[in-house]
Amino acid sequence: MTLPEELLRRWVLDQAGPEAGWTAQSLDTLARSGQARDLYIFMGLAPRRLGKADLRLGPDDLAAAETARPGWSPAGWSIDGAARVLALLIFPTPRPFAELFKDLRRTADVAELIALYRGLPLYPEPESLDFEVGEGLRSNIRAVFEAIAHDTPYPRDHFDDHRWNHMVLKALFVDTRLTPILGLRERANPELARILVDYAEERLAAGRPVPEDLWIPLSPFREDPKVASLLRGAGREEVLS
């Protein structure tokens, strides 16, 4: 099976154009050195040398990503973001990965934050990143929040119910879709259903629309009287069948 870092390297180099030589040499140096200075220089230069265009990925590439890490989708990643994640995957850090990630996050601009968080399902020691992920979820920058919540198996696989429920509610408050959250139906739970019913009732009472995908995490609890009443009141009787 092809590893995620092998896929990322191929995609980045295929699209690097005249910077392919610099990129390959820099990555090889990173993989050997273990020097934080080399990593920071590469992270800073990646967008300048490679640009910020989206990765050009076909169906076979996305299928390979799914095989390499079930649930991982690099669709929408930029070439510089992919290069930054790749650098972290191959860098032989002499200290715990969470400490390195924390240092990078503290000094990152928005684009780098997005890249760092998009790599979550691929990093080593995923449980050790709990605090840093919590910091990202508190961000009011929607694109940063979406890098953690959308099209990634990390929350599904590593969040407890409390953090999962917080993430779903935060998605509603930052006005982003719920549908791209992997495991939305499977991770539904009674406490989340209660929270969403209260949220929907407040919006309906104020004459405001309820997001269409709100019904996905509510549907497993359609037998609950409050959920059923809400569904009927919102004209979503089909969810009850």
N, C-alpha and C positions, 0 to 999 in steps of 0.2 A: 504494500500500500504506500502511496506517495504521501510524504509528510507535508503538513501545511507550510513549513518554511521552504520546502522544495518547490511547491507551487508558487508561493509568493516570489521567490527568486526568479523563477522562469517568467512570470508575468511582468515583473518590474524590468528585467533585462530586455525582454522582447519589446518593451515600449520605451526604453530609455534612449533610443536613437544614438546620437553622437556621445551621449554621456554613459553609454553602456560600459565602456572600459573603466572609467572612473568609479562607476557604481560597483562593478565586480571586484575591482581592486580594494575598494573601501570595505566592502562586505567581508572579503577574505581577511583583511587586516583585523576587523572587528572580531571575527570568529577565533582568531589566534591570540589577540593581545590581552583581553581582560582589563584594559585600561579605560577608566571612565572617561578620560579626556577624549579618546577616539570616538566613543559613543556619542558624547555631547556634540562634538564637531559634526559628525554625520547627521545627527538629528536636526541640527541647525541648517546644514547645507542642503538637505534633501529637497525641500521645495524650490530652492533657487537653482539647483542643478537639474532636477527632473521635471519641474513644473508641477501644476496642481490639477491636471486633467484627470478625468475618471479613468480607471482601469478599463481596458477594452476586453471584456470577457464574453465568451460564447456559451451556449448551453453545455458543451462538454467541460468547460472550465468550472462552471457552477456545479455540475455533477461531480467533478473531481473533488471540489471543496466539500461537498456533502459527504463523500466517501471518506475523506481525510478526517473530518470532524463533523459527525452528524449534527445538523442544525446550523452549521456555520455557512453564512452566505456573504461573500465579499462583493456582491452587487452594490454599486454605488460608492465603493471605495475609490479614493484618489490614488494616483501613482505614488505621490510623496507619502501619503498616509500608509500605504502598503509597505513602502520601503522602511518607514519608521517601525512598524510592527515587526517586520522581518529582522531589523537590527536587534530588537529586544529578544527575539527568539533565538538568535545565534550567538548573542553576546555572553561569554562565560563569566558572569558576574561573580566576584569573590565574596560577596555578601548576600544576605537574603534578598530574594527578588522583590519582596514588598518594600524594602527600604529603597531600592533603586527606583521602583515605580513611584514611590512617594516623592522623592527628590525631583523626578521628571515632571510630575503633576504640579508641583508647587511653582515651577518656573515656566510652565507651558502656556502658549497662547491658545486661542480657541481651536484652531485647526489641529494643533498637536494634541490637545485634550481629546478631541474627537477620535483621532487616530489611536491614542493610548487606550481609550475605553472600548473601541471597536475590537481591539485585540484580546479582550478578556477571555473568550472561550479557548484561546490558544496558549495562554501563558502557563508556566509551571506554578505550583503551589497556589492554586486558585483560592483556597480558603483563606490564605494569608492576606488577601486583598480586600477583606471585608470592610475595613475602615475607609479605605480610599474609594471604594465603590459607593459607600454611603455619602461621602463628600460629593461625588458626582451626581448622585440622585437629588441632592439638595440644590443643585445648580438651577438658576432660572433661565439659563440659555437652553432653548429647546433642543437644538442640535446636539448638545452635549448629553442631555437627558436621553435623547433617542439613540445615541451611540451605545448606551447601556441597555436600554429597554427593547429596542426594535431589532428583529431579524437576528437574534443571537440566543443560543441556548444557555448562556451563563445565568441569568436570573432564574429560569426554570429549574436549573440543576443545583443552584447553590443558595437561593434565598429561602429563609424560613417564611412562615405565613405572614408574620408581622411586616417584614420588609417587602414581601410580594404585594401585600394589600396596599402598603404605602405607595409603591411604585405605580400600581394601577390607578389609584386615586390621583396621584401627581400627574399622570398622563392626561387625565381629564382636566386638571386645573391649568396645565400648560397648553391645552387645546391641541393635543396630538392624538393620533388614532390608536385604538386598542388592538385592532386586527393584527398588526405586525408583531405583537408580543407573543412569542412562542410559549405554548402551554397555557394560553389564556383560559381555555375550557377545562383542561386537565387539572390546573392548580386552583380552580374555583373552590371556595370554602365558605362555610356559613357566615363567618364574620365579615368577609368581603361582600357577600350578598346583602347583609344588613346595611353596610355602609353605602352600597350602591343604590339600594332602595331609598334610603334617606336622601341621597344626592339627587336621584331622579324625581322624587316627590317634590323637593324644593324647587327644582327647575320647572316642573309642570305647573306648580302652584303660581310661579312667577310668569307663566306664559312663555317660557323659554324652551327651545327644542332639547330633546335628549339625544345624545349621540347614537347612531344606528348600531354601532358595535357594542354598546353597553349590554345588550341582551345576551351576548356570548357567555360571559361569566355568570349571568343570572339563570340561564336556561337549565342548568343541572338542578336548580332549586324551584322549578316551576310548580311543584306540588305545595310549596309553602304558601299559606294563604296571603301573606303580604306581597310576596313576589307575584302570585297569580293576579291579585287585585291591581297591582301596578301595571302588569302586562295588558290587562283588559283596558285599564284607563288610558294607556298609551296607544291603544289600537293595535297591539301586537299579539292578537289571539293565536296567530299561527305558531308562535313559540310554545303555546300550551299543548299543541296537538302532538 
